[in-house]
Each structure stands twice: as C-alpha cells, then as structure tokens.
Amino acid sequence: MVHEEIELKGHVIDSLTLSKVLDAIIQSGGTYEIREFRIGKTRAEPSYARLWVSVEDRASLDRLLKELGHYGARELPARDADLRPTPAAGVAPDDFAVSTNLPTEIRLKGRWVPLVPEEMDRAIVVSRDLGSARPVPLYLLRKGDLVACGRRGIRVAPLRQPGGEAPRDPFVFMSASASAERPARHAIRTLADAMKAARRRKGKSLFVAGPAIVHSGGSEILAALIRAGWVSVLFAGNALATHDIENSLYGTSLGMCLADGARAPHGHAHHLRAINAIRKAGSIAEAVKRRIVKSGIMHALVTKRVPFVLAGSIRDDGPLPDVIADVRLAQEAMRAHLAGVEVAVMVATALHAVATGNLLSARVYTVAVDIDAARVTELIDRGTAQAVGIVMDAASFLAALARSLGIRAGS
C-alpha cells in the first residue's frame, strides 16, 4: 500500500464534500483514517479535516488524488505547482491542469496565489515572476507560456449549495434542479433580494436574454427593468435585438402581431426589413438617435447607456451591424464586461446561457429561466452548477421579477 496525507477546509459538511471524498476513497479500493476533524460552529465558520489515505499502488493513488482535488482536497505537506512551458502557440503541455469556475489557488514559491478570474475550461498560465496566475483559452496560449500541469500545488474550494443548505433528507419529493411543478415565487423574490444587495454594494446585474422574451410579450417589461437601472449589462444574439426592433417598427415578432397574435400581411419579411433599417442607419445607437427606433429593449439600453454584447451564430439573418460575428471576439467582448458582476439572470436562451456560464465564477448568483426544464438542466450540466433553475415563460418571469423590484412595465 502507498499512502498520502490530505486535508479539507471550508464548508465540507453542508456541501456534502466530506461524504463525497470518503466515498471516492472507498470506491477506489482504498482506506482512510481521519486524524483530525474540527467542525465549524456557525454557518460562517469553516470546518477542517485531515485524513491519511492508503491505496494499493502509486498509479491508483495518483488517480484518486486527482479526483479528490476536484473536491478541494490538498496534499500535505503542500508543494509548489509543476510548471512547464508551452511547446507551441495554441498548444498546452501534456497533462496541463484544467481550470474550473470555483475559487482556485496555485502554490508558487511557497505561497498560495489566487487564480484570477475564476473561469472554467482554461489552461492555467503563471506569470514569469511567479507572482500571479490566470486562466487562458488554449487558442490564446503563446509559445513558452508557463502552464500549471498535473494536480500538485493546485487547490480548489468546494461549492456550497445555493442558500448554503444541504438536503435535510436523502429521500425527498420535488428535489429536481428545475421543475415546472415547483413554485417560482420564492426563487424570484430571492433573486430580487440578491439584485438589491448587489446594487447596494455597487455590484452589477447581468442579463442574458433570448428572443422568446419578445415573442412572449416581455419586451417592454425588460425595457422597464433597464430604465429603472436593474440591468447593468446585457448579453444576447442577433435574434433578440432583431425581433425587439421589429416589434418597435412594426408591432410584430417574426411577423406575428403581439397585440392580438394575428399574422401580419407579409409579416415574414418584417425582421429582414428591421435589420435593413438598422444597417441603413449604421448602428442601433444611431437608429435610436434618429428616432427610427422609439421603444423596446434596445432603445432602453441605448438611452440608459447600458452596455450590451450581441454575439453572432451561424443561423443569423443580416445580421445587425452591432452583432459580433467572430465568436472569439464576441467571447472576449463578453469577458470584458464581467468584472463586478454579482448576479446573472439568463432568460430563454440555451446557447448564450451556456456560453456565459462558461465565463462566470461560481461565486456569481446565477438564475436560469426557461419554459423547458431541459434547457435549464443543460446549463447546470455544462458546469454552471451554482445556477438556480426556474421553469416559467419569459414574460411571466420578468413581470414577477419587476413586481418584486417594485416597478411597473410602463415606468
């Protein structure tokens, strides 16, 4: 048998981290001995556990320690991270460490350095002076960059469940991450409270919005939220902006009259005529300035000077001149607006929600809303495990959120 001593710090009980670690050790065929265990006496006080782990051979131990590292387990004594240079631009060394969206630290020259920002699915690049570490997409790696490899010298803090509470009973009804049968009022009130708290701290609330907001009649409600100052930045695609502008110009969305649900004559061309009108003006902002666009989400964003990023996709019509068609450039534009974001609200958009979730720290209070529960679950399954799911149509959700924030659609 080969052995290693590990430690766990943080909220390892209410997050079920300790249970998961012990289960992983047993499943690997190993054994453990708990040598020290201190339980936090308050919700804010962390717990501490020190364990002696024994496994059959070194290869099995390495695999186990790599798995336990995902739960925040740290080897004792602590050792510096293994750093290797990249062999070529855009290519990481073999066995490079992959970042997560959880609070992460890298041990460099005997001290723990935080990974800034916290972003998943990146290589961890360390500065030449070994004073800082940052996550970098593979395509942005330069030849000779120092990259953390393996598991040594990297520690990750486990994620607490939303609200900081563990399940009270292993067998419970209504325990799915997103369910249409679960009441949404409490989740919406909690979101409103989080947005109010972020505003008091000068933090930002990010909205990620899909075109169903317009189709379902929620355009003016979101515009009211923007005008009232509850939206700090908005991410969307060509579709949301196009149909919002179509609604402003023609009162339709994809040719459907939002007032009565009837199909407008030749309405199928309205979204293209809306795109053409903006292209003729040169930009959405210029169209608002010339009073071509007089209402809606994009009008509110421009008049309130709220930044927005419209990221393109392969199915875009036109697209609008403001749409960033290069996905890498769009990703960088989105990343540039994430500093200070404390709350993220993702409404009726699967692809943009997942794309944004991949850029967010797990510390960000995240709510995903869709009428299809599978869309909400998809975001959570893609690594944004901190997300709270609400199964609801977009307009009804926005109306309930507006009421919780004390504003009306016409305000």
N, C-alpha and C positions, 0 to 999 in steps of 0.2 A: 504494500500500500504506500502511496505517496500522499503528502499532507500539505495543507496551506492554511494559514490563519487569515480570516476575513473579518471585516466589521461593517455594520449597517448603522446609519444615523438618519434621523428625521422622523416623519410620521409613519413608521413602519408597521404599526398595528392597525390604525384605522384605514390605511390604504391597502391592507392585507399583504403588504410586501414581505413581511417575515414569513407568513404562511407559504407564499409562493416560492421563496428561497428554500425553505426546508423541504417542500415538495419536490423542487428541482433536484436537490441533492439526493433524495431517496430514489427518484425516477432514474437517476444516472447510475444507480447501483452503489452509491457512496454512503458514508455515515457522517454524522456530525456530533459535536459536543459543544453545548452552549457554555462558554467560560465566563461570560459577563453579560448581564441583562439589566438595564435600567429603563423603567417605564416613565414617560413624561406624565406629570401630574396635572397638567392643564392642556387645553386644546392647542395653545401656542408653544408649549414646551416639547422639544423632540425627545424621542426615545433612542436608546443605544443598545446594540447587541454585538458581542464579539464571539465568533464561532471558530472551532477547529474542524476543518473539513478533511476527510480522508476518502480517496478514490483508488481504484485498482492500479492504474498506471498514469504516467505523465501526460500522455495524449488525452486520456479521458478527463484528467484534471484540468487541462488547458481548455477543453471544450466546455466543461462545467463552469469554470471561472469566467469564460467569455459570456455564457448565458446569464450568470449571476450579476455580471456587470451591468446588464440592462435594468436590473432592479436596484442599482446603486451600491452593490457590494464592492468593498475596497480591500485589496490585499494588504497585509501587514508583514513586514514594515513597508511603508509607502516608497515607491521607486519612481524615478523620472520617466516620462513618456519616451517611447522609442521613436526617434525622428529619422526619416530618410528623405533624400532629395527626389523630386520627380524626375523620371528618365527622359521625358519629352513634354512639350506643351500639350495640355489637354489629357495627359496620361498620369495616373497616380501610381505609386509603388504597389506591388502585390501586398495583400493583407492590410491595406490602408483602413484606418478607423473611419466608420461612417457616423456622422453626427445625427443627433435626434433633436426634437424641439423642446426637450427637458433641460432644466438648469444643469450645465456641464462644466467641469473644471479639468484642466490639464496640468500635470505636475512638471514644472520646468525649473531647473537649478534649485531644487529643494523646496519650492513653494508652489501652491496651487493657484493657477491663473484661470479666470473665468473665460469661457468661450462666448464671444460677443460678435453678433447677436446669436440668439438661440434659434437655429434653423435646421430642419431635418434633411437627410439625404444629401449631405455635402461631405467633401474631404475637409479635414481639419488642418489648416495651414498655420504654422508658427512663424512669428517674425524672426529676423536674423539675430536680433539681440536677445531672443528667448523671453521677451517681456510680455507678449500678447499672443492670442490665438483667435482665429476667425474661421467660420465655415465658408467654403468656396466651392461653387459648382465645378464639376470636372472640366467642362469646356473652357473655364477661365484659368485653369492651372497653367503656370509658366514653368518652363524647364528650370530645374534647380530649386523650386519651392520646397521648403521643409514641411513634410507632412507627417502627422502622427500615425503610427502603424501599430497593429496588434491591440491588446487590451490594457497593457501595463501603463500606469500613470494617468489613467482617464477615469473620472468618476462622474456618475450621473445621479441626480437627486430624483427619487421616485415621485410620480404624480399622484396627488391626492384626488379622491373622487370629488366631483362638483359638490360644493357645500361642505366638503371636509368630513363627510359621514360615510361610514362603512355600512353595508347592509345589515339590518338587525337580525335577519333570519335567512338561512340558506335556501329556504323554500318560501317564495312569496309570489303572489299574483301581481300583474301589472309591472313586471320588472324589466321589460324590454327597453332598450335605449331610446326608442321612438315608437309611439303607438297612437293611433287615431282615437283610441278609447280613453286615453289619459287626459284629464282636464288640463288645459293650457294656461288658465288664468294665473295660477301661482307662478309658473315659469315666466310669463310676460311681466308680472309685477316685479319679480326678482331681477329681470333684465332692466326694467325701468330704473330700479334702485341702483343697479350697477352703473348705468349711464349717468345718473345723477351724481353718484360718488366720483366717477371719472371726471365729470365736469368740474366738481369742486376742487379736484387735485390738478386741474389744468390738463388732464389726460384727454385722449382722443377716442371717439367712437367711429369705427369703420363700418360702412355698409357695403355689402357685396350683393348686387341686385340683378335679377333676371327679368326677361321680357314679360313673364306671366304677371308681374306687378301691373303692367299696363293693360294686358288682356283682361285681367280680373277687375279692373276699375280702381286700382290702388295708386295711380299716378299722382293725383292731387293730394292724397294723404302723405305720400313720401315727400312731395314738394313742400307740404306744410311742416313736416319734421325738419327739412333742410332750412326753411325760412326761420324756424324757431331756434336754430342753432344746435340741433341734436345730432347732426351729421357732420363729422369733421373731414371725412374724405370718402369718396365713393369709387368702387371698382365695378366695372360692368363690361359688356361687349357691345358690338355694333347693334345687336338686336334691341336691347333696352333703349338705347338712345334713339334709334331709328323709329321705333314704334311710339315712343314718347313724343317725338317731334311730329310724326304722322298724326297723332291724336291732337296735338296743338294746332296743326294746319287744317286737318280735315274732320276731326272728331271721330276718327276711326282707328282701329288697331288691326293690322292685317286685313283691312277692308271691311271690318265689322264695326258698325256704329255702336259706340259704347253707351250711348243714351238709351237705346232700345233693343240692342242685339241684332238688328236687321243688317243684311248685307247691302253695302252701298253700291250703286251702279258703277261698274268699272273700278270698284274698290281694290281689286287685286293689284292695281298699279300704284296705289297711294304711297306705299312705303318707298318705292323707287322714285316717285316724284318728290317725296320728302328728302331723300338723300340728294337728289339733284339740286333741290333748292339750297341745301347747305353747301354743296360743292360750289354752286354759283356764288354764294356769299363768301366762301373761302374757309369758314370755320363755324362751329356752333356759336362761339362767343360773338363773332361778327354778325351772325344772323339774329342773335338776341339784341345786339346793339342797334341794328337796323329795324328792329321790331317786326322782323319776319316771324320769329318765334316769340310768342307773348305769354306762354303759360307752360306748366309741366315741370318735370324733374330737371331737365337740362337747363331750362330757363332759371329755376331756383338756384341751381349750382352756380351758374354764371353770375347772376345778380348778387348772390351772397358771397361770391369769391371762394367757394368751396372747391378744393382741388379734386379732380377725377382722372381716372385712367381707364380708357376703353381699349381692351385687348382684343385683337382680331382672331378669327378662326377660319378654317378652310371653306366654310359654307357662307361666308359673309357676302351680302349683296352690296355693290357700290365700291368700297364701303364709304362711310362718312369720312371726311378728311381728317378728323381728330383721332380716328382709330389707328392704333399702332399694330401694323400687320406682322412685323417681325416679332415672334414670340419671345425671343431672348431679350429684345429691347423692352417689350411690354413687361416682362418679369422684372427687369431692372427698374423700370418706372414704378411698378407696384412696390418693390422693396424700398425705394427711396421715400415712400410715404408712411412706412410702418413705425418709425421712431415715435414713441409716445402713445401708440395705440394700446388702450387698456381693454376695450370692448370691441368685438367683431360680430356683426349681425349679418348672416348670409341668408338671403330670401330668394327662393325659387330659382336657384341656379346651381346645377350639379358641377359642371366643369370649372366655372370660375370659383366656386366654393372650395373645391379640392386644390386648385392652383393657389388660392390664397392661404388655405390651411397649411400647405407645404412651406409657406414663408413665415408663418406665425410661431411665436414662442408659445409653449404650453401654458405660460402664465396668463395669456390673454383670455379674458372671459368671452367664450365663443358660443353663439346660439345659431343653430341651423334650422331653417324653416322651409318646409315643402309639403305639398298636399300628398305626395307619395312618400311613405315611410322608408322605402328602399333607398331613395335619394339621400335622406338624412343619414341612414346607416352607412351608405357608401362613403360619405365624408369621414365618419368616425373610423371606419375600417381602413381608411387610407393614412391613418396616423394621427389625425386630429382627435385624439381620444378625450380631450377636455371638453369637446362640444356637447352642449345640451340640445337635444332634439325636440322640435315642436312640429307635429303633423297638423297642418292647417293651410287653408288657401291664403295667398299672399295679401289680398286686400283686407280680409278679416283680421289677419295678424297685425297689419300696420294700423288698422283702425283701433284695435285693442291697445296696442302699444302707445298710440297717440293719446288715448284716453288716460292711460296710466301716467303719461308725462304731462297731463293737464292741458293739452292743446286740441284744437278742432281743425278739421280739414280746410276750412275757409280762412284760417288765421295766417 
